[in-house]
Amino acid sequence: MESRPRLSFWQIWNMCFGFMGIQFGFALQNANVSRIFQTLGADMEQVPGLWIAAPLTGLLVQPVVGYFSDRTWTRLGRRRPYFLAGAILATLALFVMPNSPTLWIAAGTLWILDASINVSMEPFRAFVGDQLPPSQRASGYAMQSFFIGIGAIVASLLPWLLAKAGVANTAGPGEVPDTVRYAFYAGGVVLFGAIAWTVLRTREYPPEVLASFDRLAEAHAPAGPRAPVAAATAWLVAGLALAALIAARGWDRMLYVLAGMLAAYGLLLFASRVLAPGGMVPSIVGDLRAMPRTMRRLAVVQFFSWFALFAMWIYTTAAVAGTHYGSSDPTSAAYNEGANWVGVLFAAYNGFAALAAIAIPWMVRALGLRMTHLVNLWLGAAGLLSFLLVRDPQWLLLSMVGVGFAWASILSLPYAMLSDSLPSTKMGVYMGIFNFFIVIPQLVAASLLGFLLKSLFGGQPLWALVLGGASLLLAGLCVLAVPRIQGQEARA
């Protein structure tokens, strides 16, 4: 078997540069969409439900894009056509989002925006596995984390910077402030330009060359056997039973999302039995059931990590505006000042993440992959839990140090631990399946957090951040169950 040649620093730079544009759009979405929803009349209890579009599109899009990108070869290559298509659609959605005249149009635009970002983002993860030898993959994912940090710093700061420059930061009822609108316009330009740079400045190995590199391609077991009828039935019945219980008890309607997820998985298993073997659905389900052991253990870590992140993205604006600035009225100056400060906080954690991406390789050499990830997750837990104690919003910048280290680690180390377990012939679909465990916790958070806050915490959004901190503590503990791979620590 041949081995992939090592790439230079600038070759890795070029192949990861597009991730800066993706994160530019993603950061604008995370920091401002709740603000846009509230501006257009959404109640706090409605916001998690409106956010469901984002993770749901990831759940549907990422494995499909991964499946097809594994089987694509064009003049632009294997992954790059998806980079470009996603960039065009995401740019258009960024231009539309701040001009949404009604809440339902904003929610639909979020669906399109997140789907488009996912079309570009999912192949980027597989792109690193395709292009880099195992000894450089941790560096490749760390470079992606660096660009994620840089893109998100600028994107998150933009409304605040524009306000400092004199752009209007308030608007009439139902109107998005100019600071947000201009930030989204700039985001569209940056997203498209950065991805176009990667498309034009990189090349891809043809499929036959990739096959010659892959030492796992021949040894990798085929997709798992068809799901038993009993398993498919159990998932479907569990979903229907939960839906009936929610209806009988009059619980929050958002809990139907959980019921729907259980039932949908049962139906998916039934579909994989009925459809012809070798098709997209049976192949994805078979690969899901045949996940390597390392991937299964990392999936649990990812679940608790991303539950925490989604809680932070949904509720930080409301928590800081209400707790630290004393306003829940999205038309008030105090609320918008607090919302802009959240943009600064999000920029700060992404800035600390960029610095952490530089520090993480040294941490790995000293502590190993698993312990480094555990330490970083617990730093993030400390950052989110500190929101309960800190009352001066300026000091929340210190909280963001821990969140930044956790963010950089979540974006790089799980992929470094996973990459040696995956064959290049299925790199795209397995990266898409792995992202199930990014998307599913977001759906759980969107459906469950509102219910928990209303039932247990008097509707106070600050407690969502506390729950997020507890979730990161659990994620760190689960890292200890991830098996070591011989020689991986030294290569990383």
QUICORKA-V144192 format. One line per field, one symbol per residue. burial: I if it has 9 or more other ideal C-beta (glycine too) atoms within 8 Angstrom, else O. Layout:
burial = ???
//
This chain:
burial = OOOIOOIOOOIIIIIIIIIIIIIIIIIIIIIIIIIIIIIIOIOIOIIIIIIIIIIIIIIOIIIIIIIIIIOIOOOOIIIIIIIIIIIIIIIIIIIIIIOIOOIOIIIIIIIIIIIIIIIIIIIIIIIIIIIIIIOIIIIIIIIIIIIIIIIIIIIIIIIIOIIOOOIOIOOOOOOIIIIIIIIIIIIIIIIIIIIIIIIOOIOIIOOOOIIOIIOIIOOIOOOOOOIOOOIIIIIIIIIIOIIOIIOOOOOOOIIIIIIIIIIIIIIIIIIIIOIOOOOOIIIIIIIIIIIOOIIIIIIIIIIIIIIIIIIIIIIIIIIIIIIIIOIOOIOOOIIIIIIIIIIIIIIIIIIIIIIIIIOIIOIIOOOOIIIIIIIIIIIIIIIIIIIOOIOOIOOIIOIIIIIIIIIIIIIIIIIIIIIOOIIIIIIIIIIIIIIIIIIIIIIIIIIIIIIIIIOOIOOIIIIIIIIIIIIIIIIIOIIOOIOOIOOIIOOI
//
